[in-house]
Amino acid sequence: MPATREKSQLMSASEIDRTLVRLAHEILERTSNLDKLAFIGIRRRGVPLAQRLAKKIEALEHRQVPVGFSTSTSIAMIYPPCQTSRC
């Protein structure tokens, strides 16, 4: 019978929260016009991440950031694979 692997925890809940706050600050520092900021989460795991980042920015800036979602299929249709050697 094959041995089962234990799942390892990469980050604790507080480490994840701290990382999201840092990401939110980085996004705010690099965004000159917050009116043009929106998050698009790729379905399944990307959607909750986009929502959590939007909430962090809302808490910091007291303004809402629109959040949408997409599937990996529609992203692939928007951004087709690169056909040149300069990708």
Gaussian input, Z-matrix of N, CA and C with variables (Angstrom, degrees):
# hf/3-21g

backbone

0 1
 N
 C     1     B1
 C     2     B2     1     A1
 N     3     B3     2     A2     1     D1
 C     4     B4     3     A3     2     D2
 C     5     B5     4     A4     3     D3
 N     6     B6     5     A5     4     D4
 C     7     B7     6     A6     5     D5
 C     8     B8     7     A7     6     D6
 N     9     B9     8     A8     7     D7
 C    10    B10     9     A9     8     D8
 C    11    B11    10    A10     9     D9
 N    12    B12    11    A11    10    D10
 C    13    B13    12    A12    11    D11
 C    14    B14    13    A13    12    D12
 N    15    B15    14    A14    13    D13
 C    16    B16    15    A15    14    D14
 C    17    B17    16    A16    15    D15
 N    18    B18    17    A17    16    D16
 C    19    B19    18    A18    17    D17
 C    20    B20    19    A19    18    D18
 N    21    B21    20    A20    19    D19
 C    22    B22    21    A21    20    D20
 C    23    B23    22    A22    21    D21
 N    24    B24    23    A23    22    D22
 C    25    B25    24    A24    23    D23
 C    26    B26    25    A25    24    D24
 N    27    B27    26    A26    25    D25
 C    28    B28    27    A27    26    D26
 C    29    B29    28    A28    27    D27
 N    30    B30    29    A29    28    D28
 C    31    B31    30    A30    29    D29
 C    32    B32    31    A31    30    D30
 N    33    B33    32    A32    31    D31
 C    34    B34    33    A33    32    D32
 C    35    B35    34    A34    33    D33
 N    36    B36    35    A35    34    D34
 C    37    B37    36    A36    35    D35
 C    38    B38    37    A37    36    D36
 N    39    B39    38    A38    37    D37
 C    40    B40    39    A39    38    D38
 C    41    B41    40    A40    39    D39
 N    42    B42    41    A41    40    D40
 C    43    B43    42    A42    41    D41
 C    44    B44    43    A43    42    D42
 N    45    B45    44    A44    43    D43
 C    46    B46    45    A45    44    D44
 C    47    B47    46    A46    45    D45
 N    48    B48    47    A47    46    D46
 C    49    B49    48    A48    47    D47
 C    50    B50    49    A49    48    D48
 N    51    B51    50    A50    49    D49
 C    52    B52    51    A51    50    D50
 C    53    B53    52    A52    51    D51
 N    54    B54    53    A53    52    D52
 C    55    B55    54    A54    53    D53
 C    56    B56    55    A55    54    D54
 N    57    B57    56    A56    55    D55
 C    58    B58    57    A57    56    D56
 C    59    B59    58    A58    57    D57
 N    60    B60    59    A59    58    D58
 C    61    B61    60    A60    59    D59
 C    62    B62    61    A61    60    D60
 N    63    B63    62    A62    61    D61
 C    64    B64    63    A63    62    D62
 C    65    B65    64    A64    63    D63
 N    66    B66    65    A65    64    D64
 C    67    B67    66    A66    65    D65
 C    68    B68    67    A67    66    D66
 N    69    B69    68    A68    67    D67
 C    70    B70    69    A69    68    D68
 C    71    B71    70    A70    69    D69
 N    72    B72    71    A71    70    D70
 C    73    B73    72    A72    71    D71
 C    74    B74    73    A73    72    D72
 N    75    B75    74    A74    73    D73
 C    76    B76    75    A75    74    D74
 C    77    B77    76    A76    75    D75
 N    78    B78    77    A77    76    D76
 C    79    B79    78    A78    77    D77
 C    80    B80    79    A79    78    D78
 N    81    B81    80    A80    79    D79
 C    82    B82    81    A81    80    D80
 C    83    B83    82    A82    81    D81
 N    84    B84    83    A83    82    D82
 C    85    B85    84    A84    83    D83
 C    86    B86    85    A85    84    D84
 N    87    B87    86    A86    85    D85
 C    88    B88    87    A87    86    D86
 C    89    B89    88    A88    87    D87
 N    90    B90    89    A89    88    D88
 C    91    B91    90    A90    89    D89
 C    92    B92    91    A91    90    D90
 N    93    B93    92    A92    91    D91
 C    94    B94    93    A93    92    D92
 C    95    B95    94    A94    93    D93
 N    96    B96    95    A95    94    D94
 C    97    B97    96    A96    95    D95
 C    98    B98    97    A97    96    D96
 N    99    B99    98    A98    97    D97
 C   100   B100    99    A99    98    D98
 C   101   B101   100   A100    99    D99
 N   102   B102   101   A101   100   D100
 C   103   B103   102   A102   101   D101
 C   104   B104   103   A103   102   D102
 N   105   B105   104   A104   103   D103
 C   106   B106   105   A105   104   D104
 C   107   B107   106   A106   105   D105
 N   108   B108   107   A107   106   D106
 C   109   B109   108   A108   107   D107
 C   110   B110   109   A109   108   D108
 N   111   B111   110   A110   109   D109
 C   112   B112   111   A111   110   D110
 C   113   B113   112   A112   111   D111
 N   114   B114   113   A113   112   D112
 C   115   B115   114   A114   113   D113
 C   116   B116   115   A115   114   D114
 N   117   B117   116   A116   115   D115
 C   118   B118   117   A117   116   D116
 C   119   B119   118   A118   117   D117
 N   120   B120   119   A119   118   D118
 C   121   B121   120   A120   119   D119
 C   122   B122   121   A121   120   D120
 N   123   B123   122   A122   121   D121
 C   124   B124   123   A123   122   D122
 C   125   B125   124   A124   123   D123
 N   126   B126   125   A125   124   D124
 C   127   B127   126   A126   125   D125
 C   128   B128   127   A127   126   D126
 N   129   B129   128   A128   127   D127
 C   130   B130   129   A129   128   D128
 C   131   B131   130   A130   129   D129
 N   132   B132   131   A131   130   D130
 C   133   B133   132   A132   131   D131
 C   134   B134   133   A133   132   D132
 N   135   B135   134   A134   133   D133
 C   136   B136   135   A135   134   D134
 C   137   B137   136   A136   135   D135
 N   138   B138   137   A137   136   D136
 C   139   B139   138   A138   137   D137
 C   140   B140   139   A139   138   D138
 N   141   B141   140   A140   139   D139
 C   142   B142   141   A141   140   D140
 C   143   B143   142   A142   141   D141
 N   144   B144   143   A143   142   D142
 C   145   B145   144   A144   143   D143
 C   146   B146   145   A145   144   D144
 N   147   B147   146   A146   145   D145
 C   148   B148   147   A147   146   D146
 C   149   B149   148   A148   147   D147
 N   150   B150   149   A149   148   D148
 C   151   B151   150   A150   149   D149
 C   152   B152   151   A151   150   D150
 N   153   B153   152   A152   151   D151
 C   154   B154   153   A153   152   D152
 C   155   B155   154   A154   153   D153
 N   156   B156   155   A155   154   D154
 C   157   B157   156   A156   155   D155
 C   158   B158   157   A157   156   D156
 N   159   B159   158   A158   157   D157
 C   160   B160   159   A159   158   D158
 C   161   B161   160   A160   159   D159
 N   162   B162   161   A161   160   D160
 C   163   B163   162   A162   161   D161
 C   164   B164   163   A163   162   D162
 N   165   B165   164   A164   163   D163
 C   166   B166   165   A165   164   D164
 C   167   B167   166   A166   165   D165
 N   168   B168   167   A167   166   D166
 C   169   B169   168   A168   167   D167
 C   170   B170   169   A169   168   D168
 N   171   B171   170   A170   169   D169
 C   172   B172   171   A171   170   D170
 C   173   B173   172   A172   171   D171
 N   174   B174   173   A173   172   D172
 C   175   B175   174   A174   173   D173
 C   176   B176   175   A175   174   D174
 N   177   B177   176   A176   175   D175
 C   178   B178   177   A177   176   D176
 C   179   B179   178   A178   177   D177
 N   180   B180   179   A179   178   D178
 C   181   B181   180   A180   179   D179
 C   182   B182   181   A181   180   D180
 N   183   B183   182   A182   181   D181
 C   184   B184   183   A183   182   D182
 C   185   B185   184   A184   183   D183
 N   186   B186   185   A185   184   D184
 C   187   B187   186   A186   185   D185
 C   188   B188   187   A187   186   D186
 N   189   B189   188   A188   187   D187
 C   190   B190   189   A189   188   D188
 C   191   B191   190   A190   189   D189
 N   192   B192   191   A191   190   D190
 C   193   B193   192   A192   191   D191
 C   194   B194   193   A193   192   D192
 N   195   B195   194   A194   193   D193
 C   196   B196   195   A195   194   D194
 C   197   B197   196   A196   195   D195
 N   198   B198   197   A197   196   D196
 C   199   B199   198   A198   197   D197
 C   200   B200   199   A199   198   D198
 N   201   B201   200   A200   199   D199
 C   202   B202   201   A201   200   D200
 C   203   B203   202   A202   201   D201
 N   204   B204   203   A203   202   D202
 C   205   B205   204   A204   203   D203
 C   206   B206   205   A205   204   D204
 N   207   B207   206   A206   205   D205
 C   208   B208   207   A207   206   D206
 C   209   B209   208   A208   207   D207
 N   210   B210   209   A209   208   D208
 C   211   B211   210   A210   209   D209
 C   212   B212   211   A211   210   D210
 N   213   B213   212   A212   211   D211
 C   214   B214   213   A213   212   D212
 C   215   B215   214   A214   213   D213
 N   216   B216   215   A215   214   D214
 C   217   B217   216   A216   215   D215
 C   218   B218   217   A217   216   D216
 N   219   B219   218   A218   217   D217
 C   220   B220   219   A219   218   D218
 C   221   B221   220   A220   219   D219
 N   222   B222   221   A221   220   D220
 C   223   B223   222   A222   221   D221
 C   224   B224   223   A223   222   D222
 N   225   B225   224   A224   223   D223
 C   226   B226   225   A225   224   D224
 C   227   B227   226   A226   225   D225
 N   228   B228   227   A227   226   D226
 C   229   B229   228   A228   227   D227
 C   230   B230   229   A229   228   D228
 N   231   B231   230   A230   229   D229
 C   232   B232   231   A231   230   D230
 C   233   B233   232   A232   231   D231
 N   234   B234   233   A233   232   D232
 C   235   B235   234   A234   233   D233
 C   236   B236   235   A235   234   D234
 N   237   B237   236   A236   235   D235
 C   238   B238   237   A237   236   D236
 C   239   B239   238   A238   237   D237
 N   240   B240   239   A239   238   D238
 C   241   B241   240   A240   239   D239
 C   242   B242   241   A241   240   D240
 N   243   B243   242   A242   241   D241
 C   244   B244   243   A243   242   D242
 C   245   B245   244   A244   243   D243
 N   246   B246   245   A245   244   D244
 C   247   B247   246   A246   245   D245
 C   248   B248   247   A247   246   D246
 N   249   B249   248   A248   247   D247
 C   250   B250   249   A249   248   D248
 C   251   B251   250   A250   249   D249
 N   252   B252   251   A251   250   D250
 C   253   B253   252   A252   251   D251
 C   254   B254   253   A253   252   D252
 N   255   B255   254   A254   253   D253
 C   256   B256   255   A255   254   D254
 C   257   B257   256   A256   255   D255
 N   258   B258   257   A257   256   D256
 C   259   B259   258   A258   257   D257
 C   260   B260   259   A259   258   D258

   B1=1.4427
   B2=1.5302
   B3=1.3612
   B4=1.4563
   B5=1.5303
   B6=1.3077
   B7=1.4606
   B8=1.5224
   B9=1.3111
   B10=1.4639
   B11=1.5148
   B12=1.3042
   B13=1.4622
   B14=1.5137
   B15=1.3119
   B16=1.4518
   B17=1.5118
   B18=1.3228
   B19=1.4580
   B20=1.5162
   B21=1.3081
   B22=1.4547
   B23=1.5217
   B24=1.2987
   B25=1.4557
   B26=1.5195
   B27=1.3300
   B28=1.4605
   B29=1.5195
   B30=1.3188
   B31=1.4580
   B32=1.5270
   B33=1.3230
   B34=1.4600
   B35=1.5302
   B36=1.3137
   B37=1.4691
   B38=1.5249
   B39=1.3138
   B40=1.4717
   B41=1.5267
   B42=1.3243
   B43=1.4734
   B44=1.5237
   B45=1.3201
   B46=1.4641
   B47=1.5196
   B48=1.3310
   B49=1.4589
   B50=1.5276
   B51=1.2946
   B52=1.4676
   B53=1.5272
   B54=1.3157
   B55=1.4658
   B56=1.5236
   B57=1.3311
   B58=1.4621
   B59=1.5297
   B60=1.3319
   B61=1.4722
   B62=1.5250
   B63=1.3252
   B64=1.4760
   B65=1.5214
   B66=1.3341
   B67=1.4683
   B68=1.5285
   B69=1.3194
   B70=1.4633
   B71=1.5284
   B72=1.3283
   B73=1.4625
   B74=1.5284
   B75=1.3179
   B76=1.4688
   B77=1.5259
   B78=1.3141
   B79=1.4678
   B80=1.5243
   B81=1.3316
   B82=1.4567
   B83=1.5285
   B84=1.3263
   B85=1.4619
   B86=1.5198
   B87=1.3235
   B88=1.4678
   B89=1.5324
   B90=1.3262
   B91=1.4588
   B92=1.5254
   B93=1.3205
   B94=1.4630
   B95=1.5308
   B96=1.3170
   B97=1.4602
   B98=1.5290
   B99=1.3243
   B100=1.4699
   B101=1.5180
   B102=1.3299
   B103=1.4676
   B104=1.5237
   B105=1.3246
   B106=1.4607
   B107=1.5306
   B108=1.3240
   B109=1.4644
   B110=1.5170
   B111=1.3182
   B112=1.4698
   B113=1.5190
   B114=1.3054
   B115=1.4625
   B116=1.5165
   B117=1.3172
   B118=1.4619
   B119=1.5258
   B120=1.3046
   B121=1.4561
   B122=1.5168
   B123=1.3150
   B124=1.4629
   B125=1.5195
   B126=1.3275
   B127=1.4575
   B128=1.5094
   B129=1.1464
   B130=1.4287
   B131=1.5197
   B132=1.2703
   B133=1.4669
   B134=1.5233
   B135=1.3081
   B136=1.4633
   B137=1.5099
   B138=1.3253
   B139=1.4659
   B140=1.5313
   B141=1.3334
   B142=1.4702
   B143=1.5317
   B144=1.3167
   B145=1.4620
   B146=1.5281
   B147=1.3179
   B148=1.4627
   B149=1.5320
   B150=1.3142
   B151=1.4692
   B152=1.5246
   B153=1.3110
   B154=1.4734
   B155=1.5230
   B156=1.3352
   B157=1.4658
   B158=1.5252
   B159=1.3169
   B160=1.4611
   B161=1.5285
   B162=1.3235
   B163=1.4686
   B164=1.5253
   B165=1.3271
   B166=1.4706
   B167=1.5266
   B168=1.3270
   B169=1.4611
   B170=1.5284
   B171=1.3206
   B172=1.4605
   B173=1.5309
   B174=1.3249
   B175=1.4624
   B176=1.5332
   B177=1.3219
   B178=1.4664
   B179=1.5270
   B180=1.3223
   B181=1.4648
   B182=1.5284
   B183=1.3208
   B184=1.4708
   B185=1.5321
   B186=1.3149
   B187=1.4693
   B188=1.5175
   B189=1.3177
   B190=1.4608
   B191=1.5215
   B192=1.3082
   B193=1.4612
   B194=1.5268
   B195=1.3298
   B196=1.4643
   B197=1.5334
   B198=1.3250
   B199=1.4644
   B200=1.5234
   B201=1.3113
   B202=1.4506
   B203=1.5088
   B204=1.3102
   B205=1.4613
   B206=1.5131
   B207=1.2982
   B208=1.4538
   B209=1.5187
   B210=1.3066
   B211=1.4564
   B212=1.5161
   B213=1.2927
   B214=1.4657
   B215=1.5262
   B216=1.3174
   B217=1.4696
   B218=1.5209
   B219=1.3430
   B220=1.4632
   B221=1.5197
   B222=1.3223
   B223=1.4672
   B224=1.5229
   B225=1.3191
   B226=1.4625
   B227=1.5266
   B228=1.3344
   B229=1.4597
   B230=1.5271
   B231=1.3351
   B232=1.4652
   B233=1.5210
   B234=1.3129
   B235=1.4549
   B236=1.5323
   B237=1.3193
   B238=1.4735
   B239=1.5211
   B240=1.3139
   B241=1.4642
   B242=1.5145
   B243=1.3029
   B244=1.4601
   B245=1.5152
   B246=1.3199
   B247=1.4644
   B248=1.5149
   B249=1.3340
   B250=1.4661
   B251=1.5224
   B252=1.3009
   B253=1.4686
   B254=1.5320
   B255=1.3451
   B256=1.4663
   B257=1.5294
   B258=1.2955
   B259=1.4546
   B260=1.5174
   A1=108.63
   A2=118.62
   A3=119.92
   A4=111.70
   A5=114.25
   A6=119.32
   A7=109.49
   A8=115.97
   A9=119.40
   A10=109.32
   A11=114.61
   A12=119.35
   A13=109.80
   A14=115.10
   A15=119.95
   A16=108.95
   A17=115.87
   A18=119.13
   A19=108.41
   A20=114.55
   A21=117.61
   A22=109.17
   A23=115.67
   A24=121.38
   A25=108.11
   A26=115.58
   A27=120.37
   A28=112.23
   A29=116.41
   A30=121.15
   A31=109.65
   A32=115.61
   A33=119.80
   A34=108.42
   A35=116.34
   A36=120.53
   A37=111.32
   A38=116.80
   A39=119.47
   A40=111.56
   A41=117.87
   A42=120.73
   A43=111.20
   A44=116.52
   A45=120.52
   A46=109.83
   A47=116.79
   A48=120.65
   A49=110.78
   A50=117.50
   A51=121.85
   A52=110.55
   A53=117.41
   A54=121.91
   A55=110.89
   A56=117.68
   A57=121.29
   A58=111.17
   A59=117.06
   A60=120.35
   A61=109.72
   A62=116.89
   A63=120.59
   A64=110.87
   A65=117.05
   A66=121.04
   A67=111.24
   A68=116.80
   A69=120.65
   A70=110.10
   A71=117.03
   A72=120.64
   A73=111.45
   A74=117.16
   A75=121.15
   A76=111.05
   A77=116.20
   A78=120.68
   A79=109.53
   A80=117.03
   A81=120.55
   A82=111.75
   A83=116.99
   A84=120.81
   A85=111.87
   A86=117.08
   A87=121.56
   A88=113.46
   A89=117.06
   A90=120.60
   A91=108.84
   A92=116.50
   A93=119.88
   A94=112.41
   A95=118.03
   A96=121.71
   A97=109.25
   A98=116.00
   A99=119.95
   A100=112.82
   A101=117.44
   A102=119.73
   A103=111.69
   A104=116.82
   A105=120.71
   A106=112.65
   A107=116.56
   A108=121.02
   A109=110.59
   A110=115.83
   A111=123.07
   A112=107.36
   A113=116.41
   A114=121.60
   A115=109.29
   A116=115.60
   A117=122.44
   A118=106.84
   A119=116.02
   A120=120.97
   A121=110.05
   A122=116.46
   A123=120.38
   A124=107.34
   A125=115.24
   A126=122.59
   A127=113.49
   A128=112.10
   A129=142.68
   A130=109.46
   A131=119.79
   A132=120.06
   A133=114.49
   A134=118.24
   A135=120.47
   A136=114.30
   A137=117.36
   A138=120.79
   A139=111.03
   A140=119.81
   A141=119.11
   A142=112.05
   A143=117.64
   A144=120.50
   A145=110.08
   A146=117.71
   A147=121.44
   A148=110.29
   A149=117.29
   A150=120.67
   A151=111.54
   A152=116.58
   A153=119.96
   A154=111.25
   A155=117.38
   A156=119.87
   A157=110.63
   A158=117.42
   A159=120.70
   A160=110.94
   A161=117.23
   A162=120.91
   A163=111.26
   A164=117.22
   A165=120.42
   A166=110.19
   A167=116.98
   A168=120.61
   A169=110.18
   A170=117.24
   A171=120.59
   A172=110.46
   A173=117.10
   A174=121.04
   A175=111.45
   A176=116.62
   A177=120.72
   A178=112.45
   A179=117.14
   A180=121.91
   A181=114.11
   A182=117.40
   A183=122.29
   A184=111.49
   A185=115.30
   A186=121.20
   A187=107.94
   A188=115.18
   A189=119.97
   A190=111.14
   A191=114.46
   A192=122.19
   A193=106.72
   A194=117.69
   A195=119.22
   A196=111.45
   A197=115.05
   A198=121.57
   A199=108.03
   A200=115.72
   A201=121.43
   A202=109.58
   A203=116.37
   A204=119.61
   A205=109.38
   A206=114.10
   A207=121.79
   A208=108.05
   A209=114.83
   A210=119.78
   A211=107.93
   A212=116.93
   A213=119.05
   A214=110.67
   A215=117.23
   A216=120.99
   A217=110.77
   A218=116.94
   A219=118.59
   A220=111.50
   A221=118.18
   A222=120.66
   A223=109.03
   A224=117.14
   A225=120.67
   A226=110.92
   A227=117.06
   A228=119.53
   A229=110.90
   A230=117.42
   A231=120.93
   A232=110.12
   A233=116.31
   A234=122.11
   A235=109.88
   A236=117.82
   A237=118.67
   A238=111.42
   A239=117.48
   A240=120.04
   A241=111.14
   A242=115.47
   A243=121.28
   A244=110.23
   A245=115.96
   A246=121.62
   A247=112.98
   A248=117.40
   A249=119.48
   A250=109.90
   A251=115.58
   A252=119.88
   A253=111.55
   A254=118.06
   A255=121.13
   A256=112.94
   A257=119.70
   A258=122.17
   A259=111.58
   D1=131.93
   D2=-178.14
   D3=-68.91
   D4=144.51
   D5=178.70
   D6=-72.70
   D7=139.81
   D8=177.65
   D9=-88.54
   D10=142.69
   D11=179.69
   D12=-91.94
   D13=140.17
   D14=174.36
   D15=-79.99
   D16=141.52
   D17=174.78
   D18=-74.30
   D19=138.26
   D20=177.96
   D21=-103.83
   D22=146.38
   D23=-179.85
   D24=-96.80
   D25=118.31
   D26=-178.51
   D27=-80.34
   D28=-39.24
   D29=-178.26
   D30=-141.10
   D31=146.19
   D32=175.29
   D33=-80.35
   D34=170.42
   D35=179.41
   D36=-60.04
   D37=-40.37
   D38=179.93
   D39=-69.75
   D40=-33.83
   D41=176.41
   D42=-67.89
   D43=-38.68
   D44=177.04
   D45=-64.20
   D46=-45.45
   D47=179.76
   D48=-61.79
   D49=-44.21
   D50=178.92
   D51=-62.01
   D52=-40.29
   D53=178.16
   D54=-64.95
   D55=-41.33
   D56=178.25
   D57=-64.27
   D58=-38.84
   D59=177.23
   D60=-64.15
   D61=-43.07
   D62=178.00
   D63=-62.10
   D64=-44.00
   D65=177.35
   D66=-61.01
   D67=-42.43
   D68=179.23
   D69=-61.23
   D70=-43.90
   D71=177.87
   D72=-62.57
   D73=-42.62
   D74=177.94
   D75=-61.10
   D76=-43.83
   D77=179.65
   D78=-62.15
   D79=-44.33
   D80=-179.79
   D81=-64.15
   D82=-39.54
   D83=179.33
   D84=-64.67
   D85=-33.71
   D86=-174.58
   D87=-95.30
   D88=-2.72
   D89=-177.66
   D90=-105.44
   D91=114.00
   D92=-178.04
   D93=-79.41
   D94=-29.35
   D95=-178.40
   D96=-128.74
   D97=100.44
   D98=-177.49
   D99=-66.49
   D100=-18.74
   D101=177.18
   D102=-66.88
   D103=-19.58
   D104=179.82
   D105=-100.02
   D106=6.61
   D107=-178.53
   D108=-88.73
   D109=131.81
   D110=173.85
   D111=-151.78
   D112=154.57
   D113=177.39
   D114=-113.57
   D115=137.83
   D116=173.39
   D117=-119.42
   D118=114.61
   D119=178.08
   D120=-93.06
   D121=136.11
   D122=176.04
   D123=-83.40
   D124=129.39
   D125=-172.08
   D126=-46.85
   D127=141.53
   D128=-173.99
   D129=88.78
   D130=-95.87
   D131=-170.24
   D132=-77.96
   D133=-23.78
   D134=-178.18
   D135=-74.56
   D136=-26.76
   D137=-178.63
   D138=-66.60
   D139=-50.11
   D140=177.76
   D141=-61.58
   D142=-35.01
   D143=178.26
   D144=-64.54
   D145=-45.65
   D146=178.28
   D147=-61.36
   D148=-41.53
   D149=179.32
   D150=-65.05
   D151=-41.44
   D152=-179.58
   D153=-67.36
   D154=-40.44
   D155=177.03
   D156=-64.39
   D157=-41.25
   D158=178.68
   D159=-61.40
   D160=-40.00
   D161=178.33
   D162=-65.92
   D163=-38.53
   D164=178.11
   D165=-63.12
   D166=-44.04
   D167=-179.84
   D168=-67.70
   D169=-38.10
   D170=176.72
   D171=-60.47
   D172=-41.38
   D173=179.36
   D174=-66.61
   D175=-34.98
   D176=-178.44
   D177=-79.51
   D178=-40.08
   D179=-171.48
   D180=-108.95
   D181=-6.51
   D182=-179.23
   D183=56.60
   D184=42.57
   D185=174.84
   D186=-149.44
   D187=146.84
   D188=-177.24
   D189=-82.35
   D190=145.58
   D191=174.75
   D192=-113.82
   D193=123.81
   D194=179.01
   D195=-62.99
   D196=142.27
   D197=178.61
   D198=-126.70
   D199=130.31
   D200=175.43
   D201=-125.71
   D202=-176.73
   D203=178.25
   D204=-143.28
   D205=160.91
   D206=177.89
   D207=-147.71
   D208=171.47
   D209=173.85
   D210=-107.93
   D211=160.76
   D212=178.95
   D213=-63.74
   D214=-27.70
   D215=178.83
   D216=-65.39
   D217=-46.74
   D218=-178.87
   D219=-70.40
   D220=-31.60
   D221=175.49
   D222=-64.88
   D223=-41.41
   D224=179.59
   D225=-63.74
   D226=-31.99
   D227=178.40
   D228=-73.79
   D229=-32.69
   D230=178.40
   D231=-74.71
   D232=-43.54
   D233=-178.24
   D234=-115.50
   D235=82.74
   D236=-179.31
   D237=-66.52
   D238=157.91
   D239=-179.99
   D240=-57.39
   D241=146.13
   D242=-179.20
   D243=-67.35
   D244=136.98
   D245=-178.11
   D246=-104.07
   D247=2.41
   D248=-178.52
   D249=-116.17
   D250=173.87
   D251=179.84
   D252=-84.72
   D253=-1.86
   D254=-177.68
   D255=-97.44
   D256=23.64
   D257=-177.59
   D258=-76.77

